[in-house]
Amino acid sequence: MKRLTVTVTGLTLAMALAGCGSDNDKKNNSSKSSSSVSVASSALASSSTPATSSSAASSSIKSSSSAPSSSSSSAAPVAKKNVLFFLGDGMGITTLTAMRIYEVGEAGSITIDTLPESAFVRTYSEDGQVTDSAPSMAAYMTGVKMKNEVISMSAGTNAYRPDGSQFVDASGNSTCEAGNGKAVPTLLELMKAKGYATGVVSTTRITHATPATTYSHVCNRNGENTIAAQMVPNGAGFNAALGNGIDVVLGGGLRHFLPSTVSGGRRTDSRNLVEEMKAAGYTYATNTGELLAASNATNKLLGLFHSSDMSYELDRNPIAEPSLSEMTGKAIDILSQRDKGFFLMVEGGRIDHALHASNAKRALVDGIAFDNAIKLALQKMEAVDPGLKNTLVVVTADHDHTLVINGYAERTGKTTDNHAGVLGLVKSYANGPGKGQPTTDVNGNPYTILAFGNGPNRPATRIALDETTTSGKDYLQEAVIQLDSETHGGGDVFLGAKGLGAENFHGVIDNVEVFGLIKKAINLE
Amino acid sequence: MKKTGFGLLVLLLPLFVITHQVQAAPADALRVDYHQWKLGKDGIRQEMSYSELLYRKPDSLWIEREIPEAAQHSHDDHHHGGLGHKHADVTGAPLWIVRDPQGKLDVKLIDRHEQRMIEIAEAYYSNVGFDGHWVESWSLADPETLQKLKPTKISENGLETYEIQRGTQQITLVWNPEGQYAQSITAKDSQGLSGRTIRASEITAPKTLPWTQLGNYLSRDYSDLLD
């Protein structure tokens, strides 16, 4: 078997020249004889953007048997392995069930339901029984269990000082101190170093916790100005582990890329990171039309479609802001053109926000938008890689919420314009005169199927609700404990997988194990 | 609902009519007392009451809960989340609503503790107890929709009383056409199981309106408070 081993900045990647499956790769790893030549790292890069200092160091190529490296162009093509990681922020198992009932009824299946492999994932963080998005997504991306609000740093890193203040200033600049932890490598960085193309897509600010864990390192998630700077090739604060930069970046969060001297800008260092990204070779899209018009041969693509988080799907202007499916599709179209495979992270980020607001309708609609993005991605990847023999698709959530499905409700079927479905009231299933009539609380008032353990709507006295009200887009489901904002929950979350190495995901696993299972699937060492 | 907790009453108000032309300037400051009660079938009567201050200009409205001193201390002692993404305690924080000439609303929650103005996108109106209705928030009732009804009584000082039966609820509304606000709204159900009352009275407006004192406040989004 002809084989190349490529070493870039201390990381080693084994690439099969013939035979593309993981089994072949395992056999190839046992090759003992090798020869070595040195090449410039630019020869390894799929992008024409100049490599940064960290990746510009000369690299060595070790070729097994007698095959000269220069003959690789005539050898069988190297398998392009791909990892697509879908993260439904806050999409706990109850939310998943509610999404299904909302969209297709109790017995139907949404795309997530069709994933053939599955596991339950424990989500606790280093210091929290209930995690926030920063350490939970960072656990997936780095394999390290860290404290709440920490972004891809070593265990023990603190987001708060001993006096309780945070390591961030009022403008969103990190004030993390030296010695407070160190950066730990992320999947995106590791795959970038191996020559894979990379992409990050989210409906939140692209500097928000979940996407940030893929490409940045900071002790406190609220330092979003600092996080943005870590993305910009050649700029001050750039994360050199990103090589020549992330290939596709799509989401919201423009405010952290613009100086505070312009409308809506939050940066206090006078930098315009959009202009810096453009200078670094990025094509810039500001709306749906510009995104869809971007060539699939685009070298680098940045799309920022909102000053802050992108709109909820229920409120989205389709001209101004692309859907999560449109962003995902364009990212795949571009990344799959590259010589090597790719890593793509897609976040349905606003499911979580709507749940925090205890607004089930917006959460479920955003959840279905997330599911639709997965559906499109599977379709596109089947065309790129039939059977997903070299593509791993992982779908999971970072944490649960306090959403519950109440009472002994009769089956509702899916929600339509004229039927509240799971957004409606609990109604009796039992035969008799009460069948289909609302079940009531101790004071005779009906109650909703969906409710929360905590949240903003805890009326002092409950009133007689109707389904027109409860299925309205602004209705806030009631909560047991009144808080300004609903919190995360501590339950395990669902993980579904399909394709290359998907069978490795089973049973009850810890969130930090996901990192290793993905690496194992694509033989990333 | 934290600000306009009597949303059901407000929904019923379009059934009323205003009949008098308004001559004087509307009241620029009101204290509004809210009270509601409910008798459960377990025999327990639950009551809730609170008061809010309304400062009104034609295109600007400030709604601020009156928090008694003892409760204020408790509130100040409560953990505040700083500028982070969660733990924010903005319970009872003032709401500042501005309407532009096209009728578009700009809604901000004023966090005095952290000195920040929190922009409330429309999707989050419900989370801060605002139902999105400018007129009903400004006047406590919509005078234009009141025009479909006749008052059952007009007092010597011009106050108009409207009575209406809505389902099992008997509603009485007293409209002050001069001050341009509902002076009282009372609703009770025919079985005597629940009732609600809103009473508004004119007060002296502060010399310096609160929204002119926010120069140093940071601008933030409501989504910043979410995880």
Boltz contact constraints between the chains, C-beta under 6 A:
constraints:
  - contact:
      token1: [A, 132]
      token2: [B, 227]
      max_distance: 6.0
  - contact:
      token1: [A, 133]
      token2: [B, 227]
      max_distance: 6.0
  - contact:
      token1: [A, 166]
      token2: [B, 82]
      max_distance: 6.0
  - contact:
      token1: [A, 166]
      token2: [B, 84]
      max_distance: 6.0
  - contact:
      token1: [A, 170]
      token2: [B, 83]
      max_distance: 6.0
  - contact:
      token1: [A, 170]
      token2: [B, 218]
      max_distance: 6.0
  - contact:
      token1: [A, 222]
      token2: [B, 84]
      max_distance: 6.0
  - contact:
      token1: [A, 308]
      token2: [B, 221]
      max_distance: 6.0
  - contact:
      token1: [A, 308]
      token2: [B, 223]
      max_distance: 6.0
  - contact:
      token1: [A, 309]
      token2: [B, 223]
      max_distance: 6.0
  - contact:
      token1: [A, 312]
      token2: [B, 123]
      max_distance: 6.0
  - contact:
      token1: [A, 315]
      token2: [B, 123]
      max_distance: 6.0
  - contact:
      token1: [A, 353]
      token2: [B, 223]
      max_distance: 6.0
  - contact:
      token1: [A, 353]
      token2: [B, 226]
      max_distance: 6.0
  - contact:
      token1: [A, 356]
      token2: [B, 226]
      max_distance: 6.0
  - contact:
      token1: [A, 357]
      token2: [B, 127]
      max_distance: 6.0
  - contact:
      token1: [A, 443]
      token2: [B, 40]
      max_distance: 6.0
  - contact:
      token1: [A, 443]
      token2: [B, 41]
      max_distance: 6.0
  - contact:
      token1: [A, 456]
      token2: [B, 127]
      max_distance: 6.0
  - contact:
      token1: [A, 460]
      token2: [B, 48]
      max_distance: 6.0
  - contact:
      token1: [A, 461]
      token2: [B, 38]
      max_distance: 6.0
  - contact:
      token1: [A, 461]
      token2: [B, 46]
      max_distance: 6.0
  - contact:
      token1: [A, 474]
      token2: [B, 126]
      max_distance: 6.0
  - contact:
      token1: [A, 476]
      token2: [B, 126]
      max_distance: 6.0
  - contact:
      token1: [A, 484]
      token2: [B, 90]
      max_distance: 6.0
  - contact:
      token1: [A, 484]
      token2: [B, 91]
      max_distance: 6.0
  - contact:
      token1: [A, 485]
      token2: [B, 225]
      max_distance: 6.0
